[in-house]
C-alpha cells in the first residue's frame, strides 16, 4: 500500500512539474496596428526631393499589461516585444520609374521585407505624453544594423495610442547603392529620413 501511495505521489509530482515547465512565463497582451498607420521615407537627389510611403505593413507589439496604454502613461515599461515588417513592394514613391529603381536599390527581389526589431528603449512620461528613444536593429537588403529612433506617444482614447517617430539613415551603411535615374543625371542622396505615424490599440 505504501509503495502504491508513493508511486501515486511521484506521478502527480512529475505531472505537475511537466505542466509548469510547459506553461508560459507570463501571458502577453498584443497591441494591434490600426489601418491609419503609415511610414514614409524622405530623401533628396541631384534633381529634386522625393517621398516614398506605405500603409501596408505589419507589427507585432506585445505588452506585459492587459491595459498597455494606461500602464505606459503611468511610466511603466510594459512593452517587451516590437517586430515590424515592411514589404518593399508596398513602398510607393508615386512614380513608376522611381519605384522600380528604389526596389532594385533595396535588393527587393532577394530581400522582399525590411524589418525593425526593438532591443531596448527609454521613456519619460510628462504632460500627457511619452517621449522616448527606441534602440533596435533594422534589416535592409539582407543586412542587419543597429538604429536609434526618437519617438513620441500620446493616448487617443478607447485604448488607443498614437506613436510617431523619425530617424536618419545612410543606406550605404547597409551595403545599398542609392538609385541613379535618367542615364545618371539624377542621383539619389544616400541619406534619407524615415518617419512613422502608428496608431495602436489594446
TIBA-590770 format. One line per 4 residues: for each residue x, y, z of N, C-alpha, C. Coordinates in Angstrom, 2 decimals. Layout:
<atoms>
X/Y/Z/X/Y/Z/X/Y/Z | ...
</atoms>
This chain:
<atoms>
0.84/-1.21/0.00/0.00/0.00/0.00/0.86/1.25/0.00 | 1.91/1.22/0.86/2.81/2.38/0.95/3.49/2.62/-0.37 | 3.86/1.52/-1.04/4.53/1.65/-2.34/3.61/2.26/-3.37 | 2.32/1.83/-3.37/1.34/2.38/-4.31/1.11/3.86/-4.05
1.03/4.22/-2.77/0.81/5.63/-2.41/1.99/6.48/-2.84 | 3.20/5.96/-2.61/4.41/6.68/-3.00/4.48/6.84/-4.51 | 4.11/5.80/-5.26/4.13/5.83/-6.72/3.15/6.89/-7.23 | 1.98/6.95/-6.58/0.96/7.93/-6.98/1.45/9.35/-6.73
2.11/9.54/-5.58/2.62/10.87/-5.25/3.69/11.32/-6.24 | 4.57/10.38/-6.61/5.63/10.70/-7.56/5.05/11.05/-8.92 | 4.02/10.27/-9.34/3.37/10.51/-10.63/2.74/11.89/-10.67 | 2.02/12.25/-9.58/1.38/13.57/-9.51/2.44/14.67/-9.56
3.54/14.46/-8.82/4.60/15.46/-8.79/5.23/15.68/-10.15 | 5.50/14.58/-10.85/6.10/14.68/-12.18/5.16/15.37/-13.16 | 3.86/15.05/-13.07/2.86/15.66/-13.95/2.79/17.16/-13.72 | 2.78/17.56/-12.45/2.71/18.98/-12.11/3.96/19.71/-12.62
5.12/19.08/-12.47/6.37/19.70/-12.94/6.35/19.89/-14.45 | 5.83/18.88/-15.16/5.75/18.98/-16.62/4.82/20.10/-17.05 | 3.71/20.25/-16.35/2.76/21.31/-16.69/3.36/22.68/-16.42 | 4.08/22.82/-15.33/4.71/24.10/-15.01/5.79/24.44/-16.03
6.53/23.43/-16.45/7.59/23.66/-17.43/7.02/24.09/-18.77 | 5.85/23.54/-19.12/5.24/23.85/-20.42/4.50/25.17/-20.40 | 4.13/25.66/-19.21/3.33/26.89/-19.11/4.18/28.10/-19.46 | 3.61/29.12/-20.09/4.35/30.32/-20.42/4.72/31.08/-19.16
5.84/31.81/-19.22/6.29/32.56/-18.06/5.39/33.74/-17.74 | 4.62/34.19/-18.67/3.73/35.32/-18.44/2.95/35.60/-19.70 | 1.65/35.75/-19.58/0.84/35.99/-20.76/1.11/37.39/-21.29 | 1.08/37.53/-22.59/1.37/38.81/-23.22/0.10/39.38/-23.83
-0.04/40.68/-23.69/-1.15/41.38/-24.33/-0.62/41.98/-25.63 | -1.28/41.68/-26.73/-0.81/42.18/-28.01/-1.58/43.43/-28.43 | -0.85/44.47/-28.72/-1.45/45.71/-29.21/-1.57/45.59/-30.73 | -2.71/45.97/-31.27/-2.94/45.80/-32.71/-2.68/47.10/-33.46
-2.10/46.94/-34.64/-1.80/48.07/-35.51/-3.06/48.44/-36.29 | -3.45/49.70/-36.22/-4.66/50.17/-36.89/-4.37/50.58/-38.35 | -5.39/50.50/-39.22/-5.19/50.77/-40.66/-4.68/52.18/-40.97 | -4.89/53.13/-40.07/-4.45/54.50/-40.32/-2.93/54.66/-40.23
-2.25/53.65/-39.74/-0.80/53.73/-39.54/-0.06/53.88/-40.87 | 1.02/54.61/-40.86/1.78/54.80/-42.09/3.27/55.02/-41.79 | 4.08/54.78/-42.81/5.52/55.01/-42.75/5.93/55.68/-44.04 | 6.88/56.60/-43.96/7.34/57.24/-45.19/8.84/57.56/-45.10
9.44/57.65/-46.26/10.87/57.92/-46.39/11.05/59.18/-47.23 | 11.73/60.17/-46.68/12.02/61.41/-47.40/13.48/61.45/-47.78 | 13.74/61.85/-49.02/15.11/61.93/-49.47/15.29/63.03/-50.50 | 16.50/63.18/-50.96/16.81/64.20/-51.96/17.66/63.57/-53.07
17.71/64.27/-54.17/18.56/63.84/-55.29/19.16/65.08/-55.94 | 19.95/64.86/-56.96/20.55/66.00/-57.67/19.52/66.79/-58.46 | 18.31/66.24/-58.60/17.26/66.91/-59.36/16.16/67.47/-58.46 | 15.66/66.63/-57.53/14.55/67.07/-56.69/14.44/66.20/-55.45
13.62/66.67/-54.51/13.34/65.87/-53.31/12.27/64.84/-53.66 | 12.18/63.79/-52.86/11.17/62.77/-53.11/10.69/62.19/-51.78 | 9.54/61.53/-51.82/8.99/60.89/-50.64/8.31/59.59/-51.05 | 8.62/58.51/-50.37/8.01/57.20/-50.62/7.29/56.78/-49.34
6.09/56.22/-49.46/5.32/55.89/-48.26/4.59/54.56/-48.41 | 4.13/54.06/-47.28/3.33/52.84/-47.28/2.42/52.79/-46.06 | 1.26/52.20/-46.23/0.35/51.93/-45.12/0.15/50.42/-44.97 | 0.83/49.66/-45.82/0.64/48.21/-45.85/1.85/47.51/-45.23
1.80/47.36/-43.92/2.86/46.66/-43.21/2.28/46.06/-41.94 | 3.05/45.25/-41.27/2.58/44.57/-40.07/3.51/44.88/-38.90 | 2.96/44.76/-37.70/3.77/44.96/-36.49/3.23/44.08/-35.37 | 4.11/43.36/-34.73/3.74/42.57/-33.57/4.29/43.29/-32.34
3.37/43.77/-31.50/3.75/44.54/-30.32/3.13/43.89/-29.10 | 3.96/43.34/-28.24/3.48/42.64/-27.06/3.81/43.42/-25.80 | 2.85/43.43/-24.88/3.00/44.13/-23.61/2.71/43.19/-22.46 | 3.28/43.46/-21.31/3.05/42.64/-20.13/1.77/43.03/-19.42
1.16/44.14/-19.81/-0.05/44.62/-19.13/-1.27/44.50/-20.04 | -2.43/44.10/-19.48/-3.64/43.98/-20.30/-4.14/45.34/-20.78 | -3.86/46.39/-20.03/-4.22/47.75/-20.43/-2.92/48.51/-20.66 | -2.35/48.26/-21.81/-0.99/48.74/-22.11/-0.89/50.26/-22.10
-1.87/50.93/-22.71/-1.79/52.38/-22.82/-1.80/53.03/-21.45 | -2.72/52.59/-20.59/-2.81/53.15/-19.24/-1.51/52.92/-18.47 | -0.95/51.72/-18.60/0.28/51.39/-17.89/1.44/52.25/-18.37 | 1.53/52.44/-19.70/2.61/53.25/-20.25/2.49/54.71/-19.78
1.27/55.21/-19.73/1.07/56.59/-19.30/1.42/56.78/-17.82 | 1.46/55.69/-17.08/1.88/55.74/-15.68/3.40/55.58/-15.55 | 4.06/55.49/-16.69/5.51/55.40/-16.68/6.05/53.99/-16.57 | 5.20/52.99/-16.77/5.63/51.59/-16.66/6.09/51.09/-18.03
7.27/50.52/-18.06/7.83/50.00/-19.32/7.28/48.59/-19.56 | 6.05/48.53/-20.00/5.37/47.25/-20.15/5.59/46.58/-21.51 | 5.95/47.37/-22.53/6.17/46.79/-23.86/7.44/45.95/-23.84 | 7.33/44.71/-24.28/8.51/43.83/-24.25/8.92/43.32/-25.63
8.05/43.42/-26.62/8.38/42.94/-27.96/7.81/43.88/-29.02 | 8.65/44.29/-29.95/8.19/45.03/-31.13/8.94/44.49/-32.34 | 8.19/43.94/-33.29/8.77/43.47/-34.55/7.88/44.00/-35.68 | 8.43/44.84/-36.54/7.66/45.42/-37.64/8.26/44.98/-38.97
7.39/44.53/-39.88/7.81/44.06/-41.20/7.20/44.94/-42.28 | 8.06/45.44/-43.17/7.63/46.33/-44.24/7.97/45.71/-45.59 | 6.97/45.17/-46.29/7.23/44.63/-47.63/7.70/45.74/-48.57 | 8.84/45.55/-49.19/9.43/46.59/-50.04/8.53/46.96/-51.21
7.80/45.99/-51.74/6.95/46.25/-52.90/5.81/47.22/-52.58 | 5.51/47.41/-51.29/4.44/48.32/-50.90/4.91/49.76/-50.71 | 6.20/49.99/-50.82/6.73/51.34/-50.68/6.53/52.10/-51.99 | 5.67/53.12/-51.97/5.26/53.81/-53.18/5.83/55.23/-53.23
6.61/55.51/-54.27/7.21/56.84/-54.46/6.38/57.70/-55.41 | 5.20/57.20/-55.78/4.27/57.89/-56.68/4.90/58.18/-58.06 | 5.79/57.31/-58.44/6.42/57.39/-59.75/6.90/55.99/-60.09 | 6.36/55.42/-61.17/6.67/54.04/-61.51/8.15/53.77/-61.70
8.84/54.69/-62.37/10.27/54.51/-62.60/11.05/54.58/-61.29 | 10.66/55.53/-60.43/11.33/55.66/-59.14/11.08/54.42/-58.28 | 9.86/53.91/-58.32/9.55/52.68/-57.56/10.46/51.53/-57.99 | 10.60/51.39/-59.30/11.41/50.30/-59.83/12.87/50.42/-59.39
13.42/51.63/-59.49/14.81/51.84/-59.11/15.01/51.72/-57.60 | 14.03/52.16/-56.83/14.13/52.08/-55.38/14.15/50.61/-54.93 | 13.27/49.80/-55.51/13.22/48.38/-55.14/14.50/47.66/-55.55 | 15.04/48.07/-56.69/16.30/47.47/-57.13/17.42/47.84/-56.17
17.44/49.11/-55.73/18.47/49.57/-54.80/18.37/48.84/-53.46 | 17.15/48.51/-53.04/16.93/47.81/-51.78/17.07/46.30/-51.90 | 17.43/45.84/-53.10/17.61/44.40/-53.37/16.35/43.61/-53.03 | 15.21/44.17/-53.45/13.91/43.62/-53.08/13.67/42.22/-53.62
14.25/41.89/-54.76/14.00/40.56/-55.34/14.52/39.45/-54.44 | 15.64/39.70/-53.76/16.22/38.70/-52.86/15.82/38.93/-51.40 | 15.48/40.17/-51.07/15.14/40.53/-49.69/13.88/41.38/-49.71 | 12.72/40.76/-49.85/11.47/41.49/-50.06/10.92/42.24/-48.85
11.53/42.06/-47.68/11.00/42.69/-46.48/12.06/43.45/-45.71 | 11.72/44.65/-45.29/12.53/45.43/-44.36/11.97/45.17/-42.97 | 12.82/44.88/-42.01/12.32/44.55/-40.67/13.01/45.38/-39.58 | 12.19/45.88/-38.65/12.71/46.55/-37.45/12.37/45.70/-36.25
13.35/45.48/-35.38/13.13/44.71/-34.16/13.65/45.52/-32.97 | 12.78/45.76/-32.01/13.15/46.55/-30.82/14.06/45.74/-29.91 | 15.12/46.42/-29.42/16.00/45.79/-28.46/15.78/46.33/-27.06 | 15.77/47.67/-26.93/15.55/48.32/-25.65/14.99/49.72/-25.89
14.54/50.35/-24.85/14.03/51.71/-25.00/14.05/52.46/-23.68 | 14.09/53.79/-23.79/13.96/54.68/-22.64/12.70/55.51/-22.85 | 12.03/55.89/-21.77/10.82/56.69/-21.90/10.65/57.62/-20.71 | 10.01/58.75/-20.98/9.71/59.72/-19.94/8.28/60.21/-20.16
7.43/60.01/-19.17/6.04/60.45/-19.27/5.89/61.83/-18.65 | 5.36/62.78/-19.41/5.21/64.15/-18.93/4.12/64.87/-19.71 | 3.27/65.58/-19.01/2.23/66.41/-19.62/1.37/65.62/-20.61 | 0.98/64.42/-20.21/0.05/63.63/-21.01/0.63/62.98/-22.24
1.95/62.91/-22.34/2.56/62.23/-23.47/3.84/61.54/-23.03 | 4.32/60.68/-23.90/5.55/59.94/-23.62/6.60/60.32/-24.66 | 7.77/60.66/-24.19/8.88/60.89/-25.10/9.94/59.84/-24.80 | 10.49/59.28/-25.84/11.45/58.22/-25.62/12.40/58.00/-26.77
13.26/57.04/-26.58/14.23/56.67/-27.59/14.20/55.15/-27.74 | 14.02/54.70/-28.97/13.96/53.27/-29.26/15.30/52.83/-29.83 | 15.81/51.73/-29.33/17.06/51.17/-29.86/16.78/49.74/-30.33 | 17.20/49.46/-31.55/16.93/48.13/-32.08/17.78/47.85/-33.30
17.31/46.93/-34.12/18.04/46.59/-35.34/17.12/46.75/-36.55 | 17.71/47.15/-37.65/16.97/47.31/-38.90/17.64/46.43/-39.96 | 16.84/45.59/-40.60/17.34/44.72/-41.66/16.88/45.27/-43.01 | 17.83/45.63/-43.86/17.54/46.09/-45.23/18.51/45.41/-46.18
17.99/44.94/-47.29/18.85/44.28/-48.26/19.58/43.08/-47.70 | 19.00/42.48/-46.66/19.61/41.30/-46.06/20.70/41.61/-45.05 | 20.93/42.89/-44.77/21.97/43.31/-43.82/21.32/43.90/-42.58 | 21.81/43.50/-41.41/21.26/43.97/-40.14/22.21/44.96/-39.48
21.67/46.14/-39.10/22.47/47.17/-38.46/21.67/47.78/-37.30 | 22.36/48.28/-36.27/21.65/48.93/-35.16/21.12/50.31/-35.57 | 19.96/50.68/-35.01/19.39/52.00/-35.26/18.84/52.57/-33.95 | 18.77/53.89/-33.90/18.18/54.58/-32.76/17.10/55.52/-33.28
15.94/55.48/-32.67/14.79/56.26/-33.15/14.23/57.12/-32.03 | 14.05/58.39/-32.28/13.37/59.28/-31.33/11.87/59.17/-31.56 | 11.11/58.96/-30.50/9.67/58.73/-30.65/8.87/59.47/-29.59 | 7.62/59.74/-29.95/6.66/60.37/-29.03/5.36/59.59/-29.09
4.71/59.42/-27.95/3.44/58.68/-27.90/2.41/59.48/-27.12 | 1.16/59.45/-27.63/0.06/60.14/-26.97/-1.18/59.25/-26.99 | -1.94/59.19/-25.88/-3.18/58.41/-25.87/-4.24/59.09/-26.71 | -5.08/58.29/-27.39/-6.13/58.84/-28.24/-7.51/58.38/-27.80
-7.61/57.81/-26.61/-8.90/57.34/-26.12/-9.26/55.97/-26.65 | -10.19/55.30/-25.97/-10.66/53.97/-26.37/-9.52/52.96/-26.47 | -8.53/53.09/-25.57/-7.42/52.15/-25.57/-6.46/52.30/-26.72 | -6.43/53.47/-27.35/-5.55/53.70/-28.50/-4.36/54.58/-28.11
-3.26/54.35/-28.80/-2.04/55.12/-28.57/-1.43/55.46/-29.91 | -1.16/56.75/-30.13/-0.51/57.18/-31.37/0.98/57.36/-31.10 | 1.78/56.67/-31.88/3.23/56.73/-31.72/3.85/57.29/-33.00 | 4.59/58.38/-32.87/5.26/58.97/-34.02/6.77/59.00/-33.76
7.53/58.91/-34.82/8.97/58.92/-34.64/9.70/59.15/-35.94 | 11.00/59.38/-35.82/11.81/59.63/-37.00/13.26/59.26/-36.73 | 13.96/58.88/-37.79/15.38/58.61/-37.69/16.04/58.87/-39.04 | 17.30/59.24/-39.01/18.03/59.49/-40.25/18.99/58.33/-40.51
19.03/57.90/-41.76/19.84/56.75/-42.13/20.69/57.07/-43.37 | 21.83/56.43/-43.44/22.65/56.43/-44.66/22.56/55.02/-45.21 | 21.83/54.82/-46.31/21.56/53.46/-46.78/22.82/52.72/-47.20 | 23.90/53.44/-47.46/25.16/52.78/-47.83/25.71/51.96/-46.66
25.30/52.30/-45.43/25.76/51.53/-44.27/25.20/50.10/-44.30 | 24.14/49.90/-45.07/23.56/48.57/-45.23/24.07/47.91/-46.52 | 25.08/48.51/-47.11/25.64/47.95/-48.34/24.77/48.20/-49.55 | 23.90/49.22/-49.48/22.98/49.52/-50.57/23.49/50.71/-51.38
23.29/50.64/-52.68/23.71/51.71/-53.58/22.51/52.58/-53.92 | 22.60/53.90/-53.67/21.48/54.79/-53.99/21.10/54.73/-55.46 | 19.81/54.82/-55.78/19.36/54.74/-57.18/19.94/55.86/-58.05 | 20.13/55.54/-59.30/20.55/56.52/-60.30/19.56/56.45/-61.45
18.99/57.60/-61.85/17.98/57.64/-62.89/18.40/58.55/-64.03 | 17.65/58.50/-65.09/17.82/59.36/-66.25/19.28/59.35/-66.74 | 19.77/58.13/-66.98/21.13/57.94/-67.52/22.19/58.60/-66.64 | 21.94/58.60/-65.34/22.94/59.13/-64.41/22.81/60.60/-64.09
21.86/61.30/-64.73/21.72/62.73/-64.46/21.00/62.99/-63.14 | 20.27/61.99/-62.63/19.60/62.12/-61.34/20.17/61.07/-60.39 | 20.86/61.53/-59.37/21.46/60.63/-58.39/20.82/60.87/-57.02 | 20.37/59.80/-56.41/19.72/59.90/-55.11/20.77/59.97/-54.00
20.55/60.88/-53.07/21.45/61.03/-51.93/21.36/59.80/-51.03 | 22.47/59.35/-50.49/22.46/58.16/-49.63/21.74/58.39/-48.30 | 21.62/59.65/-47.88/20.99/59.97/-46.60/19.49/60.18/-46.76 | 18.72/59.45/-45.98/17.26/59.58/-46.02/16.74/59.73/-44.59
15.52/60.23/-44.49/14.86/60.33/-43.20/13.63/59.44/-43.19 | 13.57/58.53/-42.25/12.44/57.60/-42.13/11.54/58.08/-40.98 | 10.25/58.22/-41.28/9.30/58.68/-40.27/8.12/57.71/-40.22 | 7.46/57.66/-39.09/6.27/56.81/-38.96/5.24/57.44/-38.06
4.00/57.07/-38.30/2.85/57.52/-37.53/1.99/56.28/-37.30 | 2.11/55.68/-36.14/1.43/54.42/-35.85/0.28/54.64/-34.87 | -0.85/54.04/-35.16/-1.97/54.05/-34.24/-2.15/52.63/-33.71 | -1.97/52.46/-32.41/-2.05/51.15/-31.78/-3.26/51.07/-30.87
-3.76/49.86/-30.67/-4.94/49.67/-29.81/-4.73/48.46/-28.93 | -5.11/48.61/-27.65/-5.04/47.49/-26.71/-5.87/46.32/-27.17
</atoms>
